[in-house]
Amino acid sequence: MKRAIIILYSFLALSLLANGQEIVRAQADTIPQVDTLVQEVYVEKVFEVLDGQIAASDSLNRMMSEYREKNFSRNVQVYRLRIFFDNKQDARSVSEQVVNLFREQYPDIPVFRGYTNPYFKVTVGNFRSKSEAMKFLNEIKAQYPSVFLVRETFSTNEA
């Protein structure tokens, strides 16, 4: 007998819940701005309670720490453009001039100056795709006629 009463109450509760959801959906269709307003107020209240901070569980913090440690020294491959490559007597000073001139023209693009015996090299950019690099290569080809594409690998703990 108790089982039958529990099943009856459960069925009644589920039917009321389903009926209530239909009523809420019907009202939300007629007044859509109320739902948005309620969401905005709720989000504001949550951030007031948290004082603008996002609370994370200990397990999430632990997983993020493990992820950072695991990926700390990852090798990344990028495309760069070599705008200077020379081994003459004045190559060091010319490479410095090229770096300074490029930084003035394109302050957002990273510039790398290197030396591999006996060559001084100036490489620019950190492009994820070859198409991005080629687009920029075409843009600077007039100013740097000897520019060419290189693919470089570096460790993230060095960058």
N, C-alpha and C positions, 0 to 999 in steps of 0.2 A: 504494500500500500504506500509506504514512504517513497519507494522508487517511482511509482506512478505519479505521485504529487511532484516530486523533483523534476521528472521529465516534463510534466505539464507546465510547471513554472518556467523551466528552461525554454520550452517552445514558445510560451507567452512572451518571455523577455526578448527572445530573438525576433519574434514578429513585431514587437513594439520598436525594437531597435531598427529594423529594416524599414518600418513605416516612418519612423522619425527621420531617417536618412533621406527618404523620398521627399518628405516635406521640406527639409533643409535644401535639397537640390532644387526643388521647385521655387523656393524663395530666393535662392542664389541666382537663378536664371532671371527672375524679375528685377532684382536689385544687385547687379554685379559689383558696383562700387563699394558696397558695404563690406564684402569679403576682403577687398583690397585694403580698405581702411582698417579693418580688424587686424590684418596681417601687419600693417605698418605700425599700429599701436603696440602689438605684441612684440615685434622686433625692438622697438624703442624701449619697452619695459625690460626686456631681457638684457639689453645693453646697459640700462640704468642699474640693474641688479648686479651685473658683472663688472660694472665700472669700465666698460669698453674693452675688457679683457676676455679672451676666449679660454674657457676652462677645458683642460684636457686631462684625461685619466692618466694614471701612472703607467699603465700598460702601453698607451699610445706614446707617451714621452720616451719610454724605454725602447719601443720599436723604432722611433725616429732617431734616437741616439745610435742604435745599432746600424741603421741605414746610412747615417752620415759617416760612421767609422768604416763601414764596408766600402763606401764609394769615395772615400777621401782622396785616394791616389789612383784615379781611373785614367786610362789613356783615352784621349779624345782626338778624333781626326777632323780637321777643318781644311777648307780651301783658302789659300791666301794668294796675293798677287805680288810677285817679285818685281819691284820697280827699279832696282839698282843692283848690279852685280859686276864687280870690277876688282882687278888686282894691280893696278898701276901704283906708282909711287904716292900719288896724291889721293888714293882711293879712300883713305880714312876721313880726310877733311871733306871730300866730295860727298861721302855717305852721310856725314853729319849735316851738310847743307841740304841734301835731299830730304832727310828726316824733318828738319825744321820747315822747309818749304811745304812739304806735304801736310804737316800738322797745321800750318796756317790755312791751307786750302780746304782741308777736310778734318776739322777738329773732332768729329764723332767717330772716325775710323781709327782703330788702334794701329800703331806703327811699331815694327820690330827691326832693330838693327843688330846684325850679327857678324861674326868673323869665323870663317872656316878656312884655315891656312890653305892657300894664300889669298882668299877672296873675302872682300867686304860685301855684305848683302843687306839690302833694305827690303823688307817684306811688309805688306799692309793687309789689314782685314782679318776677320774671323768669320768666314762664311760657312754656313752649315751645308749648303748645296752648291753644286757646280754651276747651276743656272744663275744663282745670285752673284757668284763670283764673276761669271762671264758678263753679266749685265754691267757690273761696276768696271770691269776691264774695258768694255766698249766705251764707257763714259770717260775714262782717263787716258785712253789710247793716244789721243792727240798731244797731251802734255808729257806722257812718258811712252815714247814710241817702242822702247825695248821691253815693255811689260810682258810678263807671261805668268801663267797659272801654275801654282805648286800645291801639292797636298802635303800637309804637315801633321805630325802627331806630337802631342805634348801631354804631359801629366797634369792633372787638375791641381795637384798640390804645388806645382811650380808657377801656375798662372796667377 
